[in-house]
Amino acid sequence: MTRVFASLDEVRAALGEEIGPGAPITVDQAQIDAFADATGDHQWIHVDPERAAEGPFGTTIAHGFLTLSLVPLFGADLFSLDFGSARVNYGANKVRFPSPVPVDSALTATATITDVAESAAGAVLTIKYVVTVTGAAKPCLVAETLVVVAP
């Protein structure tokens, strides 16, 4: 169930609380190929199933940045910011890809709002996402993202 925040005070009250995990998202070969086309990253480990079968993971794997690009989708499933006029991606402080995402993996995510700061543009939320392949021992993505919520 999506957590709804109606005010910045509600966000502050939830600092440090883990939200989720959310619904799983499956990453298939068509999505990997489309990401390769969009970014120009056609490395064989991502797009050549026959060669990848002989590679270190036994199959193709998703691009790390494909996994990172799913953060807004995970976020929308996990929580809603029902205040302010707009939300703007401000960047990331830290991004790590501790383990691969094999093709056809189901991914789940948690989010933890770790900081709220004020700026001229609005409130800046620092949100830590941890994304895991179902059944894996360690996450495939740990990212600390920044979102500006405009007044």
Secondary structure, DSSP 8 states (H G I E B T S, - for coil): --EEE-SHHHHHHTTT-EE-----EEE-HHHHHHHHHHHT---HHHH-HHHHHTSTTSS-B--HHHHHHTHHHHHHHHEEE-SSSEEEEEEEEEEE--S--BTTEEEEEEEEEEEEEEETTEEEEEEEEEEEETT-SS-SEEEEEEEEEE-
